[in-house]
Amino acid sequence: MAFTKISVETLVSASTEKVWNCFTQPEHIVKWNFASDDWHCPKASNDLRAGGKFSSTMASKDGKMRFDFEGVYSEVKPQKHLAYGMADGRTVQVDFITEGNQTRVVETFDAETENPLDMQRAGWQAILDNFKKHVEQG
């Protein structure tokens, strides 16, 4: 099955090392991995190696909705690139590009078929925007 690819990106005012650490370390992931202020990420785990698994729980703060976002890494190039697959067969690529004293983060993911593409792009972009805010304020 061929999936439609969607890309989102942000330019973070921080070193690639700091951006990488905030993107991959569970103690940081729980502080940014949600799309809006009425959601949170109560737990995260990350085995950062090819073949390693990661999981993060996203939940509404009112307790009515929650789901686990999980995958298995196929590639890990520290401070440069991540690639992973999800249980439904979709894949994600994340690139970390140093631009002077800033870091561009580009996520390209296979769209799912249940929600409109614009909604998926907006959701992933909101999470990435939250990530940028966490890194720059942290």
C-alpha positions as CSV (number, residue, x, y, z in Angstrom):
1,M,0.0,0.0,0.0
2,A,1.4,3.4,-1.0
3,F,0.9,6.1,1.6
4,T,0.7,9.9,1.0
5,K,3.8,11.6,2.5
6,I,3.3,14.7,4.7
7,S,6.1,16.9,5.9
8,V,6.2,19.4,8.8
9,E,9.1,21.4,10.1
10,T,10.3,24.0,12.5
11,L,13.5,26.0,13.0
12,V,14.6,25.8,16.7
13,S,17.0,28.4,18.2
14,A,19.2,25.9,19.9
15,S,22.2,23.6,19.1
16,T,21.6,20.4,17.4
17,E,22.8,18.5,20.5
18,K,20.2,20.2,22.7
19,V,17.5,19.7,20.1
20,W,18.4,16.0,19.7
21,N,18.4,15.5,23.5
22,C,15.0,17.2,23.9
23,F,13.5,15.2,21.1
24,T,14.7,11.8,22.3
25,Q,15.0,11.8,26.1
26,P,11.8,10.7,27.9
27,E,12.1,13.3,30.6
28,H,11.8,15.9,27.8
29,I,9.3,14.1,25.6
30,V,6.6,14.2,28.4
31,K,6.9,18.0,28.5
32,W,6.1,18.6,24.8
33,N,4.6,15.6,23.1
34,F,1.0,16.8,22.7
35,A,-0.9,19.1,20.3
36,S,-2.8,21.4,22.6
37,D,-2.9,22.6,26.2
38,D,-5.9,20.4,27.1
39,W,-3.7,17.3,26.4
40,H,-0.6,16.0,28.0
41,C,2.0,13.2,27.8
42,P,2.0,11.4,31.1
43,K,4.6,8.8,30.2
44,A,7.3,8.1,27.6
45,S,10.0,5.5,27.0
46,N,12.7,5.4,24.3
47,D,15.2,2.7,23.4
48,L,17.2,4.8,21.0
49,R,18.8,2.3,18.6
50,A,18.0,0.5,15.4
51,G,15.5,-2.2,16.4
52,G,14.7,-0.3,19.6
53,K,11.1,0.6,20.6
54,F,9.6,3.8,21.8
55,S,6.2,4.6,23.3
56,S,4.5,7.8,24.5
57,T,1.1,8.1,26.0
58,M,-1.0,11.1,24.9
59,A,-4.0,11.8,27.0
60,S,-6.7,14.5,27.4
61,K,-6.3,16.2,30.8
62,D,-10.0,15.5,31.5
63,G,-9.2,11.8,31.4
64,K,-11.8,11.0,28.6
65,M,-9.3,10.1,25.8
66,R,-5.9,8.5,25.7
67,F,-3.7,6.6,23.3
68,D,-0.2,5.2,23.0
69,F,2.0,6.3,20.1
70,E,4.5,3.6,19.4
71,G,7.1,2.6,16.9
72,V,10.3,0.7,16.2
73,Y,13.5,2.5,15.0
74,S,15.0,1.3,11.7
75,E,17.7,4.0,11.7
76,V,19.3,6.1,14.4
77,K,22.1,8.6,13.4
78,P,22.7,10.7,16.5
79,Q,22.0,14.4,16.0
80,K,21.2,13.8,12.3
81,H,18.4,11.4,11.5
82,L,15.8,9.1,12.9
83,A,13.6,6.6,11.0
84,Y,10.9,4.4,12.4
85,G,7.9,2.3,11.6
86,M,4.5,2.1,13.3
87,A,2.4,-1.0,13.8
88,D,0.1,-0.1,10.9
89,G,3.0,-0.1,8.4
90,R,3.4,3.6,8.1
91,T,6.9,5.1,8.4
92,V,8.4,8.4,9.7
93,Q,11.7,10.1,9.0
94,V,13.0,12.9,11.2
95,D,16.0,15.0,10.1
96,F,18.0,17.4,12.2
97,I,19.7,20.0,10.1
98,T,22.2,22.4,11.7
99,E,21.8,26.0,10.3
100,G,24.3,28.2,12.1
101,N,23.3,28.3,15.8
102,Q,19.8,26.9,15.0
103,T,18.5,23.5,14.1
104,R,15.8,22.7,11.5
105,V,13.7,19.7,12.4
106,V,11.9,18.1,9.5
107,E,9.4,15.3,10.0
108,T,8.1,13.4,7.0
109,F,5.4,10.8,7.8
110,D,3.0,8.5,5.9
111,A,-0.5,9.8,6.3
112,E,-3.2,7.5,7.7
113,T,-6.5,7.1,5.8
114,E,-9.1,8.0,8.5
115,N,-8.5,11.8,8.9
116,P,-8.1,14.5,6.3
117,L,-4.5,15.3,5.3
118,D,-4.8,18.9,6.5
119,M,-5.9,17.7,9.9
120,Q,-3.0,15.3,10.2
121,R,-0.5,18.0,9.0
122,A,-2.0,20.5,11.6
123,G,-1.8,18.0,14.4
124,W,1.8,17.0,13.7
125,Q,2.8,20.6,13.2
126,A,1.2,21.6,16.5
127,I,3.2,19.0,18.4
128,L,6.4,20.1,16.6
129,D,5.6,23.8,17.5
130,N,5.2,22.6,21.1
131,F,8.6,20.9,20.9
132,K,10.2,24.2,19.7
133,K,8.6,26.1,22.5
134,H,9.9,23.5,25.1
135,V,13.5,23.6,23.7
136,E,13.7,27.4,23.5
137,Q,12.2,28.0,27.0
138,G,14.1,25.1,28.7
